[in-house]
């Protein structure tokens, strides 16, 4: 049992590598997808926010789960590709459900902050840097 625990928890560099790689790739995919949809459909309403954030999250989270599962579970644990795809898709739906539950609150808070001018200095600093 100790050898099994040591090999699982003591040699986890591949989990960190797989997680970092998945996070990096999915962050780029999610950000570009969100920006692309936002340019085409953003009307400042919750509906347009939900469209862009739900679609970009679904795609980004699927990519995140797929890269992690492919690198860690497939390569190091011997999962087959069916397991990788099912795990990636199932996890994406769970993460998307939580976004759908919590995003109305986040949208309302951000609109309140926008109306009160909270964060304007930061946003203008960022926009002037670009």
C-alpha positions, 0 to 999 in steps of 0.5 A: 500500500505504501508503494502505491501511495508513494507512486501516486502522490510522491511522483506527480510531476506529470499532473502538474505539467498536464494541468498547467498545459491544459490551463494555458491552452484552454485559457487562450481558446476561452479568451479568443472565443469569448472575444470573437463572440462578443464582437459579433453579438455583445449588446450589453444584455444578460442574454448576450453575456450568457451567449458569449460566456456559456459558449466560450466556457463550454469550448474552453473547459472541454479543451482543458479537460481534454488536454489534461485527460489526454496528457495525464490519464491517457499517457500515464494511466492508460485510458483509452480515447473513449474514456478521455472524450467522455470524461472531457465532455461530462466534466465540461457539462458539470462546469457549464452547469455551475456557470449557468447557476452563478453567472446571473449573480456575477452579471448583476454585480458587474453591472452594479460596479459599472454603474458606480464606476468601480474599476474605471481607473484600472480599465482605462489603464489597461486600455491605454496600455493596449 
